[in-house]
Amino acid sequence: MPIGINIGKVIFEDNDIFGNSVNIASRIQNLTPPGKIYMSKTLCDSMLCKDEFKVDVVSYEKLRGIKEKIGICELVIPKE
């Protein structure tokens, strides 16, 4: 299952979540290949423990409904 993650403000209402951050995470997930974890570059840049993880920039994408291009990064999971 692909995973898309973003950071930012979300709105909780009637057992649902809304907001631009949710929309971006959903669109990132749609770009993510099965078995991979993609995140916004904004999240990647704000990670306090980023030295402990390998993260590669995949691309910069124009996402539907979002004005600016969004940087997309992959969290690289080491193969055991």
C-alpha positions in Angstrom: 0.0 0.0 0.0 1.4 3.4 -0.9 1.7 6.1 1.8 1.6 9.9 1.2 2.3 12.3 4.1 2.2 16.0 4.5 2.4 18.5 7.3 0.1 21.4 8.2 -3.2 22.5 9.6 -6.2 20.2 9.4 -9.8 20.6 10.3 -11.6 17.9 12.2 -15.4 17.9 11.7 -18.1 15.3 11.9 -15.6 12.4 12.1 -13.8 13.6 9.0 -10.7 15.6 8.2 -10.4 18.5 5.8 -7.9 21.1 4.7 -5.2 21.9 2.2 -2.7 19.6 4.0 -5.1 16.7 3.7 -5.6 17.3 0.0 -1.8 17.5 -0.6 -1.2 14.2 1.3 -3.9 12.5 -0.7 -2.5 13.7 -4.0 1.0 12.6 -3.0 -0.4 9.2 -2.1 -1.9 8.9 -5.6 1.7 9.4 -7.0 3.3 6.9 -4.7 4.2 3.5 -6.0 3.0 0.5 -4.0 5.2 -0.3 -1.0 6.8 3.2 -1.0 6.4 6.2 1.4 6.4 9.6 -0.2 6.1 12.9 1.7 6.1 16.6 0.9 9.5 18.3 0.9 8.0 20.7 3.4 7.6 17.8 5.8 11.0 16.4 4.9 12.7 19.8 5.6 11.0 20.1 9.0 11.9 16.6 10.3 14.0 16.9 13.4 15.5 13.5 13.0 16.2 13.7 9.2 19.9 12.7 9.7 18.6 9.3 10.9 16.7 8.6 7.7 17.6 8.5 4.0 15.2 10.8 2.1 15.5 11.4 -1.7 13.8 14.1 -3.6 11.7 12.4 -6.3 10.2 15.4 -8.2 8.4 18.7 -8.0 4.8 18.3 -9.1 1.9 20.6 -9.9 -0.9 18.9 -8.0 -4.6 19.4 -8.8 -6.1 22.3 -6.8 -2.7 23.5 -5.4 -1.3 26.8 -6.7 2.4 26.1 -6.3 4.5 23.0 -7.3 5.1 20.7 -4.4 8.4 18.9 -3.7 7.9 15.2 -3.3 10.4 13.1 -1.3 10.7 9.4 -0.8 11.5 7.9 2.6 14.0 5.2 1.7 13.5 2.0 3.8 16.7 0.0 4.0 16.4 -3.6 2.7 17.2 -6.2 5.4 
